[in-house]
């Protein structure tokens, strides 16, 4: 983005970009965001300027749009500091919230269109992993083929994103139908659509399931795009949407010596109104009570969400076979498993959302100062 014009208006600079959009930056904000060597550490991008020692209204000697509108230069009055700002940075900071979301909603149409990656290809070097991150950002779910059927491969894949999250279930899981924990995941019964860790203050970000062995029948995994269901409710039932974005639902996990508790809204949006997180697990919901009227409205809205995620029109389904893995965004995609007979051995693990985001920013060369 390029600056077309810049004017000083009182204690601000008013900037017009070539696409006609105009915004004002206060002189105080501009001084606080100077990227000169004394104001910003170039290596860590930590702020060195003494924000609270700045005058309430810093005066300027001069300002200039340079490099054909790609940069703005500001010379300050009472100090020997020259600040340079990229037009692209100024535009992004002012208008980024108006951007379309990067995710694409899906229903059954993803069934034959899911991004499938070859394990050895994407783990061969760091930058080969970027398409996986791009696909997870877009659809919240990807699969892998040709994986070795050992836990070394599970670990290698998880560590492409970051360290494996330690939970009460351990770090790298290795589970079969042997009931090692008091959770239905460790049995062969069907598990309805849910997100994991509704009882965690920071629910797991990505979840990987890698099939090491399966000798039996059934055990299909269903997945539903929680953002698609949220959008449907937002469009068709705004009252239910308000309830699902406002009421915090408590949840718990208990086993001997452990009691985890947290509360989350079923649907969360970010400041731009884009979907950010889905938290839904009716099995783990704790007792809570609302006023009589709110209670009924909550059950209606919660029931509507449950009905839509369980509607086959909003689902994809597949059977994990040995050598195949599925990796999904637990802040978006709900997962379920139908019952099975025989023996199934899965490995997997969680990575934190912040580590997935960290990998995304790093591989794309992004920073808060250059977006
Ligand atoms: Fe689960």
Boltz pocket constraint, residues with backbone or C-beta under 6 A from the ligand:
constraints:
  - pocket:
      binder: B
      contacts: [[A, 185], [A, 194], [A, 195], [A, 196], [A, 335]]
      max_distance: 6.0
